[in-house]
Amino acid sequence: MKNKVFEKKSSDLLVNNAYKKMEEMIVTAELKPGDIVSENELSEFLGIGRTPVREALKKLEATHTIEILPRKGILIRLVYVDELLQQMEPRKALEILVVQRAAKYAFPEERKRLLELATEYRKITEEWAPAVEALRIDDEFNHLICKASKNPFIGEMLLPQHALARRQYYLNYFIDKELTANVNLSHVKLMEAIAEGDGEKAVIELEELFVNLRKFNTISLSTWLPLNEN
């Protein structure tokens, strides 16, 4: 007889794996805005059963990157700039809370990892590495500060909001290199402030980051549209 605890953990791992893979496919426009795919296609492509894929899709729908269309499939949503700017309001309130708490409550090993991520982020910015490398560092950073805040409810509310931001970042990465660098370096300074345990400085750096993100999010709407390959 299977142990139900381990069976549940195995199921959760499959759902999380499916979620992360599908989110990255959406963020990097491997699945383009306007595409419609089926649950079966995703299950076969990922090599993951339909049940965990279905559960992962439910989680993805909460990020507003997809829309589940009954009897039609899964639509990869075209997201408009006004949605991104509206999303920044509740996201900013949550991020102020999480950076203050992370600066106060992070464990020594978490602070050490934040400084390592800051160094990696600065390096990939200076070397102009592919956008996906920055995205993966940013994703780890977001999860790390939510964990360091010692309040799991914050992460549950905040982390799903980052998918839209990551897709915008990826699609606009090469449009304005100076602005992209400013966004990256704002992240670096925020990581360092949290690692130092300076909550006030962390909020100041977060304010600068949001100024740069607002500029970044208003770059031409055409970057959201699939390229015409004809």
PASEBA-1860 file (N, C-alpha, C; in nm, 3 decimals):
! residues 230
1> MKNKVFEK> 0.084/-0.120/0.000/0.000/0.000/0.000/0.088/0.125/0.000 ~ 0.055/0.220/-0.085/0.135/0.341/-0.095/0.111/0.431/0.027 ~ 0.217/0.495/0.072/0.207/0.591/0.180/0.142/0.718/0.125 ~ 0.028/0.758/0.181/-0.047/0.872/0.127/0.029/1.003/0.139 ~ 0.112/1.014/0.243/0.191/1.137/0.261/0.288/1.154/0.146 ~ 0.362/1.045/0.113/0.460/1.053/0.005/0.390/1.065/-0.131 ~ 0.275/1.001/-0.143/0.200/1.011/-0.268/0.156/1.155/-0.292 ~ 0.113/1.224/-0.186/0.074/1.365/-0.197/0.193/1.452/-0.231
9> KSSDLLVN> 0.308/1.427/-0.167/0.428/1.506/-0.196/0.471/1.487/-0.341 ~ 0.464/1.363/-0.391/0.500/1.335/-0.530/0.408/1.409/-0.625 ~ 0.279/1.410/-0.593/0.182/1.481/-0.676/0.209/1.631/-0.677 ~ 0.239/1.687/-0.559/0.269/1.830/-0.550/0.393/1.867/-0.631 ~ 0.495/1.780/-0.627/0.617/1.806/-0.704/0.588/1.809/-0.854 ~ 0.503/1.718/-0.900/0.467/1.715/-1.042/0.391/1.841/-1.082 ~ 0.300/1.884/-0.995/0.223/2.007/-1.024/0.318/2.127/-1.030 ~ 0.408/2.138/-0.933/0.502/2.250/-0.930/0.595/2.248/-1.050
17> NAYKKMEE> 0.637/2.127/-1.090/0.725/2.112/-1.206/0.653/2.156/-1.333 ~ 0.527/2.111/-1.347/0.448/2.149/-1.464/0.425/2.300/-1.466 ~ 0.396/2.357/-1.350/0.372/2.501/-1.340/0.494/2.580/-1.385 ~ 0.611/2.546/-1.331/0.733/2.621/-1.362/0.768/2.610/-1.510 ~ 0.753/2.491/-1.567/0.786/2.472/-1.709/0.690/2.550/-1.798 ~ 0.561/2.545/-1.767/0.463/2.617/-1.850/0.478/2.768/-1.834 ~ 0.505/2.812/-1.712/0.523/2.956/-1.691/0.643/3.007/-1.771 ~ 0.753/2.932/-1.771/0.870/2.977/-1.847/0.842/2.976/-1.997
25> MIVTAELK> 0.764/2.881/-2.045/0.727/2.879/-2.187/0.644/3.001/-2.224 ~ 0.559/3.047/-2.131/0.477/3.165/-2.156/0.562/3.291/-2.146 ~ 0.643/3.299/-2.040/0.727/3.417/-2.016/0.823/3.441/-2.132 ~ 0.882/3.334/-2.186/0.980/3.347/-2.293/0.917/3.345/-2.432 ~ 0.782/3.350/-2.436/0.706/3.355/-2.562/0.727/3.232/-2.648 ~ 0.770/3.120/-2.587/0.766/2.993/-2.660/0.619/2.960/-2.689 ~ 0.534/2.993/-2.594/0.389/2.998/-2.616/0.352/3.145/-2.630 ~ 0.313/3.187/-2.749/0.293/3.329/-2.779/0.153/3.375/-2.743
33> PGDIVSEN> 0.138/3.504/-2.712/0.005/3.561/-2.691/-0.086/3.532/-2.810 ~ -0.204/3.481/-2.781/-0.298/3.446/-2.887/-0.300/3.298/-2.921 ~ -0.195/3.225/-2.884/-0.192/3.080/-2.908/-0.300/3.011/-2.824 ~ -0.357/2.906/-2.880/-0.448/2.819/-2.806/-0.392/2.678/-2.809 ~ -0.370/2.621/-2.692/-0.315/2.486/-2.683/-0.410/2.401/-2.599 ~ -0.395/2.269/-2.612/-0.482/2.178/-2.536/-0.406/2.121/-2.417 ~ -0.484/2.074/-2.322/-0.427/2.009/-2.205/-0.347/1.886/-2.246 ~ -0.400/1.811/-2.344/-0.330/1.692/-2.392/-0.195/1.727/-2.454
41> ELSEFLGI> -0.193/1.833/-2.535/-0.068/1.875/-2.600/0.036/1.912/-2.496 ~ -0.005/1.986/-2.394/0.089/2.026/-2.290/0.139/1.904/-2.211 ~ 0.048/1.813/-2.182/0.085/1.692/-2.107/0.187/1.610/-2.185 ~ 0.164/1.593/-2.314/0.257/1.514/-2.397/0.391/1.584/-2.411 ~ 0.388/1.715/-2.433/0.513/1.790/-2.453/0.599/1.788/-2.327 ~ 0.534/1.805/-2.211/0.609/1.811/-2.085/0.644/1.674/-2.031 ~ 0.574/1.571/-2.079/0.595/1.437/-2.025/0.544/1.423/-1.883 ~ 0.437/1.497/-1.854/0.376/1.497/-1.721/0.228/1.465/-1.739
49> GRTPVREA> 0.172/1.386/-1.649/0.034/1.343/-1.662/-0.066/1.458/-1.666 ~ -0.184/1.427/-1.717/-0.286/1.531/-1.735/-0.334/1.591/-1.604 ~ -0.343/1.510/-1.499/-0.395/1.561/-1.372/-0.305/1.671/-1.313 ~ -0.172/1.648/-1.299/-0.088/1.759/-1.249/-0.083/1.878/-1.345 ~ -0.091/1.852/-1.476/-0.094/1.963/-1.572/-0.221/2.045/-1.552 ~ -0.334/1.977/-1.531/-0.460/2.047/-1.509/-0.454/2.133/-1.383 ~ -0.395/2.078/-1.276/-0.383/2.154/-1.151/-0.289/2.273/-1.168 ~ -0.182/2.253/-1.244/-0.088/2.362/-1.270/-0.154/2.472/-1.352
57> LKKLEATH> -0.239/2.435/-1.445/-0.310/2.534/-1.527/-0.404/2.619/-1.443 ~ -0.466/2.558/-1.343/-0.553/2.634/-1.253/-0.473/2.740/-1.179 ~ -0.350/2.704/-1.136/-0.264/2.801/-1.070/-0.219/2.910/-1.166 ~ -0.189/2.871/-1.290/-0.145/2.969/-1.390/-0.255/3.067/-1.426 ~ -0.380/3.020/-1.424/-0.491/3.110/-1.458/-0.497/3.226/-1.360 ~ -0.457/3.203/-1.235/-0.458/3.309/-1.135/-0.354/3.417/-1.163 ~ -0.256/3.387/-1.249/-0.153/3.486/-1.284/-0.197/3.576/-1.398 ~ -0.311/3.546/-1.461/-0.366/3.622/-1.574/-0.283/3.608/-1.702
65> TIEILPRK> -0.197/3.507/-1.707/-0.120/3.483/-1.830/-0.196/3.392/-1.926 ~ -0.293/3.316/-1.874/-0.372/3.227/-1.958/-0.520/3.242/-1.925 ~ -0.603/3.192/-2.015/-0.746/3.182/-1.990/-0.791/3.044/-2.036 ~ -0.856/2.972/-1.946/-0.905/2.838/-1.980/-1.040/2.852/-2.048 ~ -1.046/2.809/-2.175/-1.168/2.821/-2.254/-1.237/2.684/-2.258 ~ -1.354/2.669/-2.196/-1.423/2.539/-2.196/-1.443/2.484/-2.337 ~ -1.404/2.358/-2.356/-1.420/2.285/-2.482/-1.336/2.342/-2.598 ~ -1.251/2.439/-2.569/-1.167/2.496/-2.675/-1.018/2.478/-2.648
73> GILIRLVY> -0.978/2.498/-2.523/-0.837/2.485/-2.491/-0.790/2.595/-2.399 ~ -0.660/2.617/-2.398/-0.600/2.717/-2.310/-0.545/2.830/-2.396 ~ -0.599/2.949/-2.375/-0.558/3.067/-2.449/-0.443/3.137/-2.377 ~ -0.334/3.163/-2.449/-0.225/3.245/-2.394/-0.266/3.390/-2.413 ~ -0.288/3.460/-2.302/-0.350/3.592/-2.308/-0.256/3.700/-2.360 ~ -0.314/3.791/-2.435/-0.248/3.917/-2.470/-0.277/4.013/-2.357 ~ -0.175/4.058/-2.288/-0.194/4.146/-2.172/-0.160/4.289/-2.211 ~ -0.246/4.381/-2.172/-0.228/4.520/-2.210/-0.156/4.599/-2.101
81> VDELLQQM> -0.095/4.709/-2.143/-0.013/4.789/-2.052/-0.095/4.838/-1.933 ~ -0.223/4.876/-1.956/-0.302/4.927/-1.845/-0.322/4.820/-1.737 ~ -0.331/4.692/-1.777/-0.340/4.584/-1.679/-0.213/4.576/-1.595 ~ -0.099/4.589/-1.661/0.028/4.583/-1.590/0.039/4.695/-1.488 ~ 0.000/4.816/-1.529/0.010/4.930/-1.439/-0.088/4.917/-1.323 ~ -0.208/4.866/-1.350/-0.304/4.843/-1.242/-0.252/4.738/-1.144 ~ -0.189/4.635/-1.197/-0.139/4.528/-1.112/-0.030/4.579/-1.018 ~ 0.044/4.682/-1.063/0.154/4.732/-0.981/0.106/4.792/-0.849
89> EPRKALEI> -0.019/4.838/-0.841/-0.069/4.901/-0.717/-0.074/4.801/-0.602 ~ -0.148/4.690/-0.614/-0.149/4.594/-0.502/-0.014/4.526/-0.484 ~ 0.057/4.504/-0.595/0.187/4.437/-0.586/0.285/4.521/-0.505 ~ 0.284/4.653/-0.528/0.377/4.740/-0.456/0.350/4.736/-0.306 ~ 0.222/4.738/-0.267/0.189/4.733/-0.124/0.241/4.606/-0.059 ~ 0.226/4.495/-0.129/0.276/4.367/-0.077/0.429/4.363/-0.074 ~ 0.491/4.422/-0.176/0.637/4.417/-0.183/0.701/4.504/-0.075 ~ 0.638/4.616/-0.042/0.689/4.697/0.069/0.690/4.615/0.197
97> LVVQRAAK> 0.582/4.544/0.221/0.571/4.460/0.340/0.676/4.349/0.339 ~ 0.693/4.283/0.225/0.783/4.168/0.221/0.929/4.211/0.234 ~ 0.970/4.325/0.175/1.111/4.366/0.186/1.141/4.413/0.329 ~ 1.043/4.478/0.393/1.065/4.520/0.532/1.081/4.399/0.624 ~ 0.995/4.301/0.607/1.001/4.183/0.693/1.125/4.099/0.662 ~ 1.160/4.087/0.533/1.279/4.008/0.497/1.405/4.072/0.554 ~ 1.413/4.206/0.547/1.529/4.276/0.602/1.541/4.251/0.752 ~ 1.428/4.237/0.819/1.427/4.218/0.964/1.446/4.073/1.006
105> YAFPEERK> 1.384/3.979/0.933/1.376/3.842/0.981/1.461/3.740/0.905 ~ 1.527/3.780/0.798/1.605/3.683/0.719/1.712/3.616/0.804 ~ 1.731/3.486/0.781/1.837/3.412/0.848/1.972/3.447/0.783 ~ 2.083/3.424/0.854/2.216/3.455/0.798/2.240/3.390/0.661 ~ 2.198/3.263/0.644/2.222/3.197/0.515/2.137/3.259/0.404 ~ 2.021/3.313/0.440/1.937/3.381/0.341/2.000/3.514/0.300 ~ 2.058/3.585/0.396/2.127/3.711/0.364/2.249/3.684/0.276 ~ 2.319/3.577/0.306/2.435/3.540/0.224/2.392/3.512/0.080
113> RLLELATE> 2.282/3.437/0.064/2.234/3.405/-0.071/2.188/3.530/-0.144 ~ 2.129/3.625/-0.074/2.088/3.751/-0.137/2.207/3.825/-0.195 ~ 2.317/3.828/-0.121/2.438/3.895/-0.171/2.496/3.821/-0.291 ~ 2.487/3.688/-0.289/2.534/3.609/-0.404/2.449/3.639/-0.527 ~ 2.317/3.648/-0.507/2.227/3.680/-0.619/2.254/3.820/-0.673 ~ 2.282/3.914/-0.582/2.314/4.051/-0.625/2.439/4.053/-0.713 ~ 2.540/3.977/-0.672/2.664/3.969/-0.751/2.638/3.907/-0.887 ~ 2.557/3.800/-0.890/2.524/3.734/-1.017/2.444/3.827/-1.109
121> YRKITEEW> 2.351/3.900/-1.049/2.266/3.991/-1.128/2.351/4.104/-1.189 ~ 2.442/4.158/-1.108/2.529/4.264/-1.158/2.617/4.212/-1.273 ~ 2.666/4.091/-1.258/2.755/4.033/-1.360/2.681/4.011/-1.492 ~ 2.561/3.954/-1.486/2.490/3.929/-1.612/2.447/4.059/-1.679 ~ 2.429/4.165/-1.599/2.395/4.295/-1.656/2.516/4.354/-1.727 ~ 2.631/4.345/-1.663/2.754/4.397/-1.724/2.793/4.320/-1.849 ~ 2.767/4.189/-1.848/2.803/4.105/-1.963/2.690/4.094/-2.065 ~ 2.575/4.155/-2.034/2.456/4.153/-2.120/2.420/4.010/-2.158
129> APAVEALR> 2.401/3.930/-2.054/2.365/3.790/-2.071/2.221/3.777/-2.121 ~ 2.183/3.659/-2.172/2.045/3.639/-2.218/1.944/3.669/-2.108 ~ 1.828/3.719/-2.150/1.725/3.762/-2.054/1.683/3.650/-1.960 ~ 1.682/3.526/-2.011/1.634/3.415/-1.928/1.722/3.396/-1.804 ~ 1.850/3.431/-1.812/1.937/3.419/-1.695/1.896/3.518/-1.586 ~ 1.863/3.640/-1.628/1.815/3.740/-1.533/1.681/3.698/-1.473 ~ 1.596/3.640/-1.555/1.465/3.596/-1.509/1.477/3.491/-1.399 ~ 1.570/3.398/-1.416/1.585/3.290/-1.318/1.640/3.343/-1.186
137> IDDEFNHL> 1.732/3.440/-1.193/1.781/3.502/-1.071/1.669/3.577/-1.001 ~ 1.592/3.653/-1.079/1.482/3.730/-1.023/1.378/3.639/-0.958 ~ 1.350/3.526/-1.021/1.253/3.432/-0.966/1.302/3.376/-0.833 ~ 1.430/3.339/-0.825/1.484/3.290/-0.699/1.479/3.399/-0.592 ~ 1.512/3.522/-0.632/1.507/3.635/-0.539/1.367/3.654/-0.481 ~ 1.266/3.651/-0.568/1.128/3.669/-0.523/1.086/3.562/-0.423 ~ 1.119/3.437/-0.455/1.085/3.328/-0.363/1.164/3.338/-0.233 ~ 1.290/3.381/-0.243/1.376/3.388/-0.125/1.327/3.494/-0.026
145> ICKASKNP> 1.290/3.613/-0.076/1.248/3.717/0.019/1.110/3.685/0.079 ~ 1.025/3.616/0.001/0.897/3.574/0.058/0.921/3.473/0.171 ~ 1.014/3.381/0.150/1.048/3.285/0.255/1.112/3.356/0.373 ~ 1.201/3.452/0.346/1.272/3.525/0.452/1.179/3.614/0.533 ~ 1.064/3.651/0.476/0.969/3.737/0.548/0.905/3.665/0.665 ~ 0.913/3.531/0.665/0.855/3.446/0.771/0.703/3.463/0.782 ~ 0.641/3.495/0.669/0.495/3.504/0.663/0.450/3.440/0.532 ~ 0.409/3.314/0.534/0.377/3.242/0.410/0.259/3.301/0.334
153> FIGEMLLP> 0.172/3.376/0.403/0.055/3.433/0.335/0.095/3.541/0.235 ~ 0.206/3.610/0.262/0.252/3.714/0.170/0.291/3.651/0.036 ~ 0.369/3.544/0.042/0.413/3.477/-0.080/0.296/3.424/-0.162 ~ 0.195/3.369/-0.092/0.080/3.315/-0.162/0.007/3.423/-0.242 ~ 0.006/3.545/-0.190/-0.060/3.656/-0.260/0.030/3.722/-0.363 ~ 0.160/3.729/-0.334/0.251/3.808/-0.417/0.310/3.732/-0.534 ~ 0.356/3.609/-0.512/0.431/3.537/-0.615/0.353/3.519/-0.746 ~ 0.221/3.490/-0.742/0.150/3.476/-0.871/0.149/3.604/-0.955
161> QHALARRQ> 0.171/3.720/-0.892/0.168/3.846/-0.965/0.294/3.869/-1.048 ~ 0.399/3.791/-1.021/0.527/3.817/-1.089/0.533/3.762/-1.231 ~ 0.444/3.670/-1.266/0.451/3.609/-1.400/0.434/3.713/-1.510 ~ 0.335/3.802/-1.496/0.314/3.905/-1.598/0.437/3.995/-1.609 ~ 0.493/4.032/-1.495/0.610/4.120/-1.495/0.728/4.054/-1.564 ~ 0.746/3.923/-1.540/0.859/3.854/-1.603/0.840/3.846/-1.755 ~ 0.716/3.826/-1.801/0.695/3.819/-1.945/0.723/3.955/-2.009 ~ 0.676/4.062/-1.946/0.703/4.196/-1.998/0.854/4.221/-2.005
169> YYLNYFID> 0.924/4.180/-1.898/1.069/4.199/-1.893/1.137/4.126/-2.009 ~ 1.098/4.001/-2.030/1.161/3.921/-2.135/1.135/3.982/-2.273 ~ 1.012/4.021/-2.299/0.977/4.071/-2.432/1.038/4.207/-2.461 ~ 1.066/4.285/-2.356/1.121/4.420/-2.376/1.271/4.428/-2.347 ~ 1.333/4.316/-2.322/1.472/4.314/-2.274/1.568/4.393/-2.363 ~ 1.553/4.380/-2.495/1.648/4.443/-2.587/1.597/4.575/-2.645 ~ 1.476/4.618/-2.604/1.419/4.740/-2.661/1.495/4.864/-2.616 ~ 1.525/4.871/-2.487/1.597/4.985/-2.430/1.698/4.930/-2.329
177> KELTANVN> 1.822/4.912/-2.376/1.923/4.847/-2.291/1.953/4.928/-2.165 ~ 1.952/5.060/-2.177/1.980/5.144/-2.060/1.872/5.126/-1.954 ~ 1.746/5.123/-1.996/1.637/5.105/-1.902/1.640/4.965/-1.841 ~ 1.671/4.864/-1.924/1.685/4.727/-1.872/1.794/4.721/-1.766 ~ 1.907/4.785/-1.793/2.017/4.787/-1.696/1.975/4.856/-1.567 ~ 1.896/4.964/-1.580/1.849/5.035/-1.461/1.758/4.945/-1.376 ~ 1.670/4.871/-1.442/1.582/4.778/-1.371/1.667/4.672/-1.299 ~ 1.765/4.617/-1.370/1.851/4.513/-1.310/1.927/4.567/-1.188
185> LSHVKLME> 1.987/4.685/-1.204/2.068/4.739/-1.096/1.983/4.785/-0.978 ~ 1.857/4.822/-1.004/1.765/4.851/-0.894/1.740/4.725/-0.812 ~ 1.728/4.612/-0.881/1.715/4.484/-0.812/1.838/4.456/-0.726 ~ 1.956/4.481/-0.783/2.082/4.455/-0.711/2.085/4.535/-0.581 ~ 2.055/4.664/-0.589/2.059/4.750/-0.470/1.955/4.708/-0.367 ~ 1.841/4.661/-0.414/1.737/4.613/-0.323/1.783/4.486/-0.252 ~ 1.843/4.394/-0.325/1.896/4.272/-0.264/1.998/4.304/-0.156 ~ 2.087/4.398/-0.186/2.193/4.433/-0.091/2.136/4.498/0.035
193> AIAEGDGE> 2.035/4.583/0.017/1.974/4.650/0.132/1.905/4.550/0.225 ~ 1.835/4.454/0.166/1.768/4.351/0.246/1.873/4.267/0.319 ~ 1.979/4.230/0.247/2.085/4.148/0.308/2.151/4.220/0.425 ~ 2.160/4.352/0.414/2.220/4.432/0.521/2.127/4.451/0.640 ~ 2.001/4.412/0.624/1.904/4.428/0.732/1.851/4.569/0.747 ~ 1.866/4.650/0.642/1.822/4.789/0.646/1.686/4.802/0.578 ~ 1.579/4.792/0.658/1.444/4.796/0.604/1.410/4.929/0.539 ~ 1.454/5.040/0.597/1.424/5.172/0.540/1.490/5.189/0.404
201> KAVIELEE> 1.616/5.149/0.397/1.687/5.157/0.269/1.624/5.065/0.167 ~ 1.579/4.948/0.209/1.515/4.853/0.118/1.390/4.914/0.056 ~ 1.311/4.986/0.134/1.191/5.051/0.081/1.227/5.160/-0.019 ~ 1.333/5.235/0.009/1.379/5.339/-0.084/1.422/5.277/-0.216 ~ 1.499/5.167/-0.209/1.544/5.099/-0.330/1.426/5.038/-0.406 ~ 1.325/4.990/-0.331/1.205/4.936/-0.394/1.130/5.046/-0.469 ~ 1.123/5.166/-0.412/1.058/5.280/-0.478/1.128/5.310/-0.610 ~ 1.262/5.309/-0.609/1.338/5.334/-0.732/1.311/5.225/-0.835
209> LFVNLRKF> 1.303/5.100/-0.788/1.275/4.989/-0.878/1.139/5.009/-0.945 ~ 1.038/5.049/-0.870/0.905/5.066/-0.927/0.899/5.183/-1.024 ~ 0.978/5.287/-1.001/0.986/5.397/-1.098/1.038/5.343/-1.232 ~ 1.145/5.262/-1.225/1.201/5.205/-1.347/1.106/5.104/-1.411 ~ 1.036/5.027/-1.329/0.941/4.929/-1.383/0.824/4.997/-1.453 ~ 0.778/5.109/-1.397/0.668/5.181/-1.462/0.710/5.227/-1.602 ~ 0.833/5.278/-1.614/0.885/5.318/-1.746/0.895/5.196/-1.837 ~ 0.944/5.088/-1.779/0.965/4.964/-1.856/0.832/4.909/-1.908
217> NTISLSTW> 0.728/4.918/-1.825/0.599/4.861/-1.861/0.524/4.944/-1.964 ~ 0.568/5.065/-1.989/0.500/5.148/-2.088/0.573/5.151/-2.222 ~ 0.675/5.068/-2.238/0.739/5.052/-2.368/0.637/4.998/-2.467 ~ 0.656/5.032/-2.594/0.561/5.000/-2.703/0.482/4.872/-2.685 ~ 0.350/4.884/-2.700/0.260/4.769/-2.692/0.293/4.663/-2.795 ~ 0.359/4.702/-2.904/0.388/4.606/-3.010/0.478/4.493/-2.961 ~ 0.549/4.513/-2.852/0.636/4.405/-2.801/0.555/4.290/-2.746 ~ 0.426/4.307/-2.724/0.342/4.200/-2.675/0.291/4.111/-2.787
225> LPLNEN> 0.300/4.159/-2.910/0.237/4.089/-3.019/0.333/3.991/-3.086 ~ 0.286/3.873/-3.128/0.372/3.780/-3.199/0.428/3.844/-3.325 ~ 0.552/3.814/-3.358/0.614/3.869/-3.479/0.547/3.812/-3.604 ~ 0.532/3.895/-3.704/0.479/3.850/-3.832/0.595/3.787/-3.909 ~ 0.589/3.658/-3.925/0.701/3.586/-3.987/0.685/3.571/-4.138 ~ 0.575/3.624/-4.192/0.551/3.612/-4.336/0.627/3.720/-4.413
END
